[in-house]
Amino acid sequence: MSDPRIKNTADDENEIHEVADFEDAGRNIVTPVATFPAEVALVVVQTFAEIVRKAKTLRVATTPDVDGIVRSQTFEEGDVYMIEKPFDGFFADRYLMDFYDVGERGICSRMHLHTGLRFVRMMTGPDTRIRVSSLSPFEVNHVEGVTPFRPERFTDDLPDTRPGVHRPRYNVIVPPCSFMDMQIPRGVSHQFNAFGPHAVIDSVHPEESIEVFREQMSGFRMMAQTVFLAEESPDAATCAEVTVRPRA
């Protein structure tokens, strides 16, 4: 028996599910990978970001190719570029994301989930952090003597919920000049917000073709493969690096 659909309307790019009754299908797992000297991290992050920015200006990346795929897309947290696409016999693809700076934009991204599992590598440069949030506690991989750092973690309340709705929000911080991996199971909530100018994600979607078929979507569009748990993007203060409404 195939997995049930997650979305109500397959191609809706702004489908909202009520957060009060939402339950994660699992938990996100994060793994600190490496830290780098500032000059090294800056070159790496800028190189990835430039690929996304260049694609955004080119017709070949912003119009459908022979398979109907538009490689340059825009998501809630930033601009994305599908650097590798699925093909017959291989169902995965790979995106690069160039993060918006929350401090410049003044709003946070919304808590959301995807119709398929994701594997992301978050990368930061100097003076930049990424706050990652979920409605379930994170599992953090740590191998003593190998794992390079222990990420900061804290819990606050999910902002902008309707009266009477209380949801704890679990958070982990990617520090400057660091790589951290995150495994996101299908249907598990998450929220990324970058503070600073140098933040990118290298994201592998191992079942992109399968989830498009399963949800009966008409194409490969990140926004249509997303379900949001809030109607509007909250103010930047609600996802600041310091907890806003700390919990005991």
Buried (B, 14 or more C-beta within 10 A) or exposed (E): EEBEEBBEEBBBEEBBBEBEEBEBBBBBBBBBBBBBEEEEBBEBBBEBBEBBBEBBEEEEBEEEEEEEBBBBBEBBBBBBBBBBBBEEEEBBBBBBBBBBBBEEBEBBBBBBBBBBBBBBBBBBBBEBBBBBBBBBBBEBEEEEEEBEBEBEBBBBBBBBBEEEEEBEBBBBBBBBBBBBBBBBBBBBBBBBBBBBBBBBBBBBBBBBBBBBEBBEBEEBBBBBBBBBBBEEBBBBEBBBBEEBEEEE
